[in-house]
């Protein structure tokens, strides 16, 4: 039987105590209505080392593994779905720099990410792409000696309106066959001429997670801005997605656990015909079964 180590339980409890203190329902509701990112709470979480727990110590992380990251994410989303999702993704995309960036890139971007001074984003999805289909990018990066001009549009980009830097996936070899073998990742900083970001609003839920449209018009970068290998951006991105899918699963498990706890508590307090809902078989049995499934996850 799999069991958490003493250190992992300590980390899990640390995240739980932080959420009890900082994740107040009235704040979550207000920020969700305003569609605002919980920046101050994010900074507090970063100071405690909860946002970049698996980043190496030399960049400001705590040097743990990905399992510890998932434990923290699960606890945050269990406490509150919208605040948990927002805070756990404040450094979205920075793993690409950690995995494939040069030492200069790591030293420049990762310490402020770990401190909570920076927010990051990664732009893959394009308008009318049928989702995040990375095999048919319309965003292009044209080479001119040691510089590149990036042109294209990205949409539904998490953190884009707040991001201090954005990872952009673009087609760099128009002759590549298949096309995805000619894609490259670039890091583009906020304020770069030609980079325009517009906040999206009116989402159905988790509105603390701010998303935006990204437009690139003759955005000029250099070879320094390339993340990883030239024309290997597709493969770098797939590796990132494979890891991030487990991250999203941890979010979902946390949200399910939180929803179950709310429902179970309500069913125990609400009385109908002289009995609590939990004592009525048709209602009491499903929550118990769901609880076992959540614990199994």
C-alpha positions as CSV (number, residue, x, y, z in Angstrom):
1,X,0.0,0.0,0.0
2,X,1.3,3.4,-0.9
3,X,1.8,5.8,1.9
4,X,3.1,9.4,2.1
5,X,6.3,10.0,3.9
6,X,6.5,12.1,7.1
7,X,8.0,15.0,5.1
8,X,5.2,14.8,2.5
9,X,2.5,14.8,5.2
10,X,4.2,17.8,6.7
11,X,4.1,19.6,3.3
12,X,0.5,18.7,2.8
13,X,-0.4,20.0,6.3
14,X,1.6,23.2,5.6
15,X,-0.5,23.9,2.5
16,X,-3.7,23.1,4.4
17,X,-2.9,25.5,7.2
18,X,-2.0,28.2,4.7
19,X,-5.4,27.8,2.9
20,X,-7.3,27.9,6.2
21,X,-5.7,31.2,7.0
22,X,-5.7,32.9,3.6
23,X,-8.6,31.3,1.5
24,X,-11.5,33.2,3.0
25,X,-14.8,32.6,1.2
26,X,-15.7,36.3,0.9
27,X,-12.4,37.1,-0.7
28,X,-12.8,34.2,-3.2
29,X,-16.3,35.3,-4.1
30,X,-15.3,39.0,-4.5
31,X,-12.3,38.2,-6.7
32,X,-14.3,35.7,-8.8
33,X,-17.0,38.3,-9.4
34,X,-14.4,40.9,-10.4
35,X,-12.5,38.4,-12.4
36,X,-9.3,39.4,-10.6
37,X,-6.2,37.4,-9.9
38,X,-5.4,36.8,-6.2
39,X,-2.0,38.4,-6.5
40,X,-1.4,39.2,-2.8
41,X,-2.3,35.6,-1.7
42,X,-0.1,34.3,-4.5
43,X,2.9,36.3,-3.1
44,X,2.3,35.0,0.4
45,X,2.2,31.4,-0.9
46,X,5.4,32.0,-2.8
47,X,7.2,33.4,0.3
48,X,6.3,30.1,2.1
49,X,7.7,28.2,-0.9
50,X,4.4,26.7,-1.9
51,X,4.3,27.8,-5.5
52,X,7.6,26.4,-6.8
53,X,8.1,23.6,-4.4
54,X,9.8,21.3,-6.9
55,X,12.1,24.0,-8.3
56,X,15.8,23.6,-7.4
57,X,17.0,25.5,-4.3
58,X,19.6,27.5,-6.3
59,X,16.7,29.3,-8.0
60,X,14.7,29.8,-4.9
61,X,12.6,26.6,-4.9
62,X,12.6,23.9,-2.2
63,X,14.0,21.1,-4.2
64,X,11.2,18.6,-3.8
65,X,9.7,16.3,-6.5
66,X,6.6,16.6,-8.6
67,X,4.6,14.5,-6.2
68,X,5.1,17.2,-3.5
69,X,3.8,19.8,-6.1
70,X,0.7,17.7,-6.6
71,X,0.1,17.4,-2.9
72,X,0.2,21.2,-2.5
73,X,-2.0,21.7,-5.6
74,X,-4.6,19.2,-4.3
75,X,-4.8,20.9,-0.9
76,X,-5.2,24.4,-2.5
77,X,-8.0,23.3,-4.8
78,X,-9.7,21.3,-2.0
79,X,-9.8,24.5,0.0
80,X,-11.3,26.6,-2.8
81,X,-11.6,25.7,-6.5
82,X,-11.0,29.2,-8.0
83,X,-8.3,30.4,-5.6
84,X,-6.6,27.1,-5.7
85,X,-6.5,26.9,-9.4
86,X,-5.3,30.5,-9.8
87,X,-2.5,30.3,-7.3
88,X,-1.3,26.9,-8.3
89,X,-0.9,28.1,-11.9
90,X,0.8,31.5,-11.3
91,X,4.0,30.1,-12.7
92,X,2.4,28.4,-15.6
93,X,4.9,27.6,-18.4
94,X,8.0,28.4,-16.3
95,X,8.7,24.7,-16.2
96,X,9.7,25.0,-19.8
97,X,12.6,27.3,-18.9
98,X,13.5,25.0,-16.0
99,X,13.6,21.9,-18.3
100,X,15.0,23.4,-21.5
101,X,16.3,26.9,-20.9
102,X,19.9,28.1,-20.8
103,X,21.6,28.9,-17.5
104,X,21.2,32.6,-18.3
105,X,17.5,32.2,-18.9
106,X,17.1,30.2,-15.7
107,X,19.0,32.8,-13.6
108,X,17.0,35.6,-15.0
109,X,13.5,34.3,-14.8
110,X,13.3,31.5,-12.2
111,X,14.3,33.3,-9.0
112,X,11.6,36.1,-9.4
113,X,9.1,33.3,-10.3
114,X,10.0,31.5,-7.1
115,X,9.8,34.7,-5.0
116,X,6.3,35.5,-6.4
117,X,7.6,38.7,-8.1
118,X,6.8,37.4,-11.6
119,X,3.8,35.7,-13.2
120,X,4.5,33.6,-16.3
121,X,2.4,32.3,-19.2
122,X,2.8,30.0,-22.2
123,X,0.9,30.7,-25.5
124,X,0.0,27.6,-27.6
125,X,-3.7,27.9,-28.5
126,X,-4.6,29.9,-31.6
127,X,-7.9,31.2,-32.9
128,X,-9.9,28.6,-35.0
129,X,-7.3,25.9,-34.3
130,X,-9.9,23.4,-33.0
131,X,-8.2,23.6,-29.6
132,X,-4.5,23.4,-28.8
133,X,-3.6,21.7,-32.1
134,X,0.2,22.2,-32.2
135,X,0.6,20.5,-35.5
136,X,-0.8,23.4,-37.6
137,X,0.5,26.7,-36.2
138,X,-0.2,29.9,-38.0
139,X,2.1,32.0,-35.8
140,X,5.4,32.4,-37.6
141,X,8.9,33.5,-36.6
142,X,11.0,34.7,-39.5
143,X,14.7,34.7,-39.2
144,X,16.9,37.7,-40.1
145,X,20.5,36.8,-39.2
146,X,20.6,36.6,-35.4
147,X,17.1,38.1,-34.9
148,X,13.6,36.8,-35.4
149,X,10.3,38.6,-36.2
150,X,7.3,36.9,-34.7
151,X,3.8,37.4,-36.1
152,X,0.6,35.6,-35.1
153,X,-2.3,35.4,-32.7
154,X,-2.9,33.3,-29.6
155,X,-6.1,33.0,-27.6
156,X,-7.3,31.7,-24.2
157,X,-3.8,32.2,-22.8
158,X,-3.7,31.6,-19.0
159,X,-2.1,34.5,-17.1
160,X,-1.4,36.5,-20.3
161,X,-2.8,39.8,-19.0
162,X,-0.6,39.6,-15.9
163,X,2.5,37.8,-17.2
164,X,5.9,39.3,-17.0
165,X,7.1,36.9,-19.7
166,X,5.3,34.6,-22.1
167,X,6.5,31.5,-23.8
168,X,5.5,31.6,-27.5
169,X,5.4,28.5,-29.7
170,X,5.9,29.6,-33.4
171,X,6.7,28.0,-36.8
172,X,10.3,28.7,-37.6
173,X,10.8,26.3,-40.5
174,X,8.0,26.8,-43.1
175,X,9.4,23.9,-45.2
176,X,9.3,21.3,-42.5
177,X,7.3,18.2,-43.3
178,X,5.4,17.5,-41.2
179,X,5.1,21.1,-40.1
180,X,5.4,20.4,-36.3
181,X,9.1,19.4,-36.9
182,X,9.8,23.1,-37.6
183,X,8.4,24.7,-34.4
184,X,10.4,26.6,-31.8
185,X,9.7,28.1,-28.4
186,X,10.6,31.7,-27.6
187,X,10.4,33.7,-24.4
188,X,9.0,37.2,-24.9
189,X,8.9,39.7,-22.1
190,X,6.1,42.1,-21.2
191,X,6.5,45.4,-22.9
192,X,8.3,44.1,-26.0
193,X,7.2,46.3,-29.0
194,X,4.6,44.6,-31.1
195,X,3.3,42.4,-28.2
196,X,-0.3,43.2,-27.3
197,X,-2.4,41.4,-24.7
198,X,-6.1,41.8,-24.1
199,X,-7.9,40.4,-21.1
200,X,-10.9,38.1,-21.7
201,X,-14.0,38.3,-19.5
202,X,-17.3,36.6,-19.0
203,X,-16.0,33.0,-18.5
204,X,-18.4,30.5,-16.9
205,X,-16.2,29.8,-13.9
206,X,-12.8,29.9,-12.2
207,X,-12.7,33.6,-13.1
208,X,-9.7,34.2,-10.8
209,X,-7.7,32.4,-13.5
210,X,-7.2,35.4,-15.8
211,X,-6.9,34.6,-19.5
212,X,-6.3,36.8,-22.5
213,X,-5.7,37.1,-26.3
214,X,-2.2,37.6,-27.4
215,X,-1.3,39.4,-30.6
216,X,2.3,39.5,-32.0
217,X,3.1,42.0,-34.8
218,X,6.7,42.0,-35.9
219,X,7.8,41.2,-32.3
220,X,11.6,41.3,-32.5
221,X,13.7,38.8,-30.5
222,X,17.1,37.2,-30.7
223,X,18.6,33.7,-30.6
224,X,18.9,34.3,-26.8
225,X,15.1,34.1,-26.5
226,X,15.0,30.6,-27.9
227,X,14.0,28.0,-25.3
228,X,15.5,24.7,-25.9
229,X,16.5,23.6,-29.4
230,X,15.7,25.3,-32.6
231,X,12.8,23.5,-34.4
232,X,12.2,21.2,-31.3
233,X,9.5,23.3,-29.7
234,X,6.7,20.8,-30.5
235,X,8.5,18.1,-28.6
236,X,9.4,20.3,-25.7
237,X,5.8,21.4,-25.4
238,X,4.5,17.8,-25.5
239,X,6.8,16.9,-22.6
240,X,5.5,19.9,-20.7
241,X,1.9,18.9,-21.4
242,X,2.4,15.3,-20.3
243,X,3.6,16.5,-16.9
244,X,0.9,19.2,-16.7
245,X,-1.9,16.7,-17.3
246,X,-1.0,15.1,-13.9
247,X,-1.0,18.6,-12.4
248,X,-4.5,19.2,-13.7
249,X,-5.6,15.8,-12.4
250,X,-4.3,16.9,-8.9
251,X,-6.4,20.0,-9.2
252,X,-9.5,17.9,-10.1
253,X,-9.0,15.5,-7.2
254,X,-8.7,18.5,-4.8
255,X,-11.8,20.1,-6.2
256,X,-13.8,16.8,-6.0
257,X,-12.7,16.3,-2.3
258,X,-13.7,19.9,-1.4
259,X,-17.1,19.5,-3.1
260,X,-17.7,16.2,-1.3
261,X,-16.8,17.7,2.1
262,X,-19.3,20.6,1.5
263,X,-22.0,18.2,0.4
264,X,-21.4,15.8,3.2
265,X,-21.5,18.6,5.8
266,X,-24.7,20.0,4.4
267,X,-26.4,16.6,4.3
268,X,-25.5,16.0,7.9
269,X,-27.1,19.3,9.0
270,X,-30.1,19.6,6.8
271,X,-33.2,17.8,8.3
272,X,-36.2,16.6,6.3
273,X,-39.1,14.7,8.0
274,X,-37.2,14.5,11.3
275,X,-34.0,13.1,9.8
276,X,-30.9,14.5,8.4
277,X,-30.4,14.0,4.7
278,X,-27.4,11.9,5.5
279,X,-29.6,9.4,7.4
280,X,-31.9,8.9,4.4
281,X,-30.6,5.9,2.5
282,X,-31.1,7.3,-1.0
283,X,-29.1,10.4,-0.2
284,X,-26.7,9.1,2.4
285,X,-25.2,6.2,0.4
286,X,-24.0,8.2,-2.7
287,X,-21.8,10.6,-0.8
288,X,-20.2,7.8,1.1
289,X,-19.4,6.0,-2.1
290,X,-18.1,9.2,-3.6
291,X,-15.9,9.8,-0.6
292,X,-14.3,6.4,-1.1
293,X,-13.6,7.1,-4.8
294,X,-12.0,10.5,-3.9
295,X,-9.7,8.8,-1.3
296,X,-8.8,6.2,-4.0
297,X,-7.7,9.0,-6.3
